[in-house]
Amino acid sequence: MELNDGNLQTLTEYLQKTLSPDPAVRRPAEKFLESVEGNQNYPILLLTLLEKSQDEVIRVCAAVTFKNYIKRNWRIVEDEPNKISDPDRTAIKANIVNLMLTSPEQIQKQLSDAISILGREDFPQKWPDLLTEMVNRFQSGDFHIINGVLRTAHSLFKRYRHEFKSNELWSEIKLVLDTFAQPLTELFKATIDLCQTHATDVNALKVLFSSLTLISKLFYSLNFQDLPEFFEDNMETWMTHFHNLLTLDNKLLQTEDEEEAGLLELLKSQICDNAALYAQKYDEEFQPYLPRFVTAIWNLLVTTGQEVKYDLLVSNAIQFLASVCERPHYKHLFEDQNVLTSICEKVIVPNMEFRSADEEAFEDNAEEYIIRDLEGSDIDTRRRAACDLVRGLCKFFEGPVTGIFSGYVSSMLTEYAKNPGVNWKHKDAAIYLVTSLASKAQTQKHGITQANELVNLCEFFVNHILVDLKSPSVNEFPVLKADAIKYVMTFRSQLPKEQLLEAVPLLVAHLQAESIVQHTYAAHALERLFTMRGANNATLITPAEMAPFTEQLLNNLFKALAIPGSSENEYMMKAIMRSFSLLQEAIVPYIPTLIGQLTHKLLLVSKNPSKPHFNHYLFESLCLSIRITCKANRDTVGSFEEALFPVFTEILQNDVQEFVPYVFQVMSLLLEIHTSSIPSSYMALFPHLLQPALWERTGNIPPLVRLLQAYLEKGATTIASTAADKIPGLLGVFQKLIASKANDHQGFYLLNSIVEHMPPDSITQYRKQIFILLFQRLQSSKTTKFVKSFMVFINLYCVKYGAIALQEIFDDIQPKMFGMVVEKIIIPEVQKVSGQVEKKICAVGITKILTECPAMMDTEYTKLWTPLLQALIGLFELPEDDSIPDDEHFIDIEDTPGYQTAFSQLAFAGKKEHDPIGDAVNNPKILLAQSLHKLSTACPGRVPSMLSTSLPAEALQFLQGYLQAATVQLV
């Protein structure tokens, strides 16, 4: 693509169309841009547009498109084509920093993100001058530019907060510190001085305080992995300024808004984080500064209001106290009973209250509320922080703290009892206090696993929780109902089974509640209860115990999906999936109606898939319906195909990328259930499955391979007779997969199915070419994974076509090739093969090579006979060799670049492990003994003499054991 006005105009028009709300206009424009993004100069055209276009909307659109393009394509993946040309890469890196710093803030943010993606891949090796270019801009004095640099540095360095330690990471951080730490400190001091100079200029202060917040974030990232020497030497400077900023109160920066945190709050929140980091990780060095920070943060907590805008600040301040109080060093600060009482009274209890802002979120923004409350992303909520502080204090002072709070809980419940209609929030706080006091250790799977012995959970359940669950009106006091449901869910491992069983029908009734939070919690609680395990690893709650409520459970779950706001409720769908899984054949009578509702839902969400978890559980539920019903009666598979195929066809025709891999998995499941020949509806689709475009998407590969394997298993003869012209296409897929280190094992799955199921004469003409392709790959990049798969394939080939055919095809490609493969691959590498079926295939194949291949007895290959037998005995008796050479540790990791739909395996579409040898051989050791006996009968004396001269004694002993077990001997 040339850099000219014509192309810029075309690009502008297509970008304009991608903003259209009409899919008929938007989709083709997106497809067009996707089709041209591989062309040289495409990214340069985007950058030119975002710099020079007169239309502000187009500039922002170009910036977002550019960032997403970088996200998808910048990483160079081995075996994949490099999607951005080298000249474009160089031009982007040469211009992007300057462009980012001179752009308006909205565009600056997009380009800053793009730089951090480039930096993650190229910095420091391929982009050594990035930092110096950025640091030099600190001298500009222009804070628009300086904040651009700081924002970019923050997006580059924040990964240091969660990277694993490695030499590579240390050397990168050292390089950053050497270049960046000193200028950052100078900038910090200069900015603070400027704040005093401009103390009365509100606009200047806003810019300066956003710089200070970014500088504080950078301080956190650069100090996270270890305490750098530079910062230790300059601790006095940083900590003194941090402390002063914490105590600063500038009237000009106070905001009227009660919701949105102002610059002052954001800065102080980050400083609390920085102080907590030092208190936790570098407590010795930080000790001289700690008391003044504790005092400053305590004062901050006592004087800060309840408004939402202070939430982050208060929660970070409480988290600081929580991290200090659980360190043995600082225990003495909290030992005084008055201090504990004061903390409980002034910090913990006020921050556990359910505020009107929480009530609004509960009613009007349920999804956000649930994410915060259930999924633990409420890290920045006051309640979570107060709860963590309770846990921290209980570490050393469990008795006194429980004592103080028990008093509070009693008085709150008394207040509630006086007038429930008005005082219900007191009960809410009491339940929350009990929960945080009682919870010591928690897991996603089991809820609370360790509880405070001083709190009687069962008694509290009977006296205060059941009342709310049993209340005749499910819609009264929804917050307390949600609390009660959450209590059952949280303490499910602590409460006895009879109490849980008493709760189940009550939870089923709460699925009908109008409150989204309430019915979602009910679904989530049921789903968690259904996964609990009792004796013998069976589910704690049995289908028989659920029998009286089955119909109501299924009805209420599906009805809840019709409540406004819950039409794509992932907890509801997960509960449907888990109910099917628990109830098994008890759901069969309901399936005809339920499958209609599920397919209708699928059709609706496929128009615009936006909830990945909901969609995943929807497909899982479909798979369960199919499995459970067809287990009872295989013939019902046809009725599922009738219901599902119209929707599947629409999904495939519209290329709904998120759903295509799921559709292939469900189709595989359906096809594998068929017992007779392959239905014509599947054969009509077969040619489409071989289209190269489908195989370009990484997420499609595993389910497509499985689907083709199902085609081969059920319809190999049909393919050979009616679609023989498609066999080259099938082998083309194998050739593509085998070339990729990430997907070569999938290529072998396909190849093994072809060898196992296709009529031999239908692939005769291709056999030699298949082997040549495999050898080319072995020569170009031999990895452990490839060798293991190759070994299973050649042994399967040997089992299917015989040892002579295997030896002949190798020696036909190149004389003596067979001997080289046995000596250089099979003997040294067979110990690496893993998996029962794979080991069995190799054992049977090697047995055939040893006993059914005359060349092994009468040519120069004979010297390999005993070492091969020894390798086979090793496969039987020695532990698997799972060592991997250092240079290929990360090859198998699927690194899906950017926005490609990743493959999500459906648990309930699981494929049974297939054994191509089956019952023909039950025990490969016995087969070896019998085959050696047969061979020795054909050429008496040869086998024992070969064994006695060169087989080690230990191996010989094992072999004698096999012969005895098979009751045969060698002659």
Buried (B, 14 or more C-beta within 10 A) or exposed (E): EEEEEEBBEBBBEBBBBBEEEEEEEBBEBBEBBEEBBEBBBBBBBBBBBBBEBEEEEBBBBBBBBBBBBBBBBBBBBEEBEEBBBEEBBEBBBEBBBEBBBBBEEEBBBBBBBBBBBBBEEBBBEEBEEBBEBBBEBBEEEEBBBBBBBBBBBBBBBBEBEEEEEEEEBEEBBEBBBEBBBEBBBEBBEBBBEBBEEBEEEEEBBBBBBBBBBBBBBBBBBBBBBEBBEBBEEBBEBBBEBBBEBBEEEBEEBEBEEEEEBBBBBBBBBBBBBBBBBBBBBBBEEBEEBBEBBBEBBBEBBEEBEBBBBBBBBBBBBBBBBBBBBBBEEBBEBBEEEEEBBEBBEEBBBBBBBBBEBBBEBBBEBBBEBBEBBBEEEBEBBBBBBBBBBBBBBBBBBBEBBBEBBBEBBEEBBEBBEEEBEEBBBBBBBBBBBBBBBBBBEBEEEBBBEEBBEBBEBEEBBBEBBBEBBEBEEBEBBBBBBBBBBBBBBBBBBBBEEEBBBBBBBBBBBBBBBEBBBBBBBBBBBBBBBBBBEEEEEEBBBEBEEBEEBBEBBBBBBBBBBEBEBBBBBBBBBBBBBBBBBBBBEBBBEBBEEBBEBBBEBBEEBBEEBEBEEBBBBBBBBBBBBBBBBBEEEEEBBBBBBEBBBEBBEBBBEBEBBBBBBBBBBBBBBBBBBBEEEBBEEBBEBBEEBBEEEBBEBBBBBBBBBBBBBBBBBBBBBBBBEEBEEBBEBBBBBBBBBBBBBBBBBBBBBBBBBBBBBBEEEBBEEBBEEBBEBBBEBBEEBBBBBBBBBBBBBBBBBBBBBBBBBBBBBBBEBEEEBBBEBBBEBBBEBBBBBEEEEBBBBBBBBBBBBBBBBEBBBEBEBBEBBBBBBBBBBBBBEEEEBEEBEEEBEEBBEEEBBBEBBEBBEBEBBEEEEEBBBEEEBEEBBBBBBBBBBEBBEEEEEBBBEBBEEEBEEEBBEBBBEBBEEBEBEBB
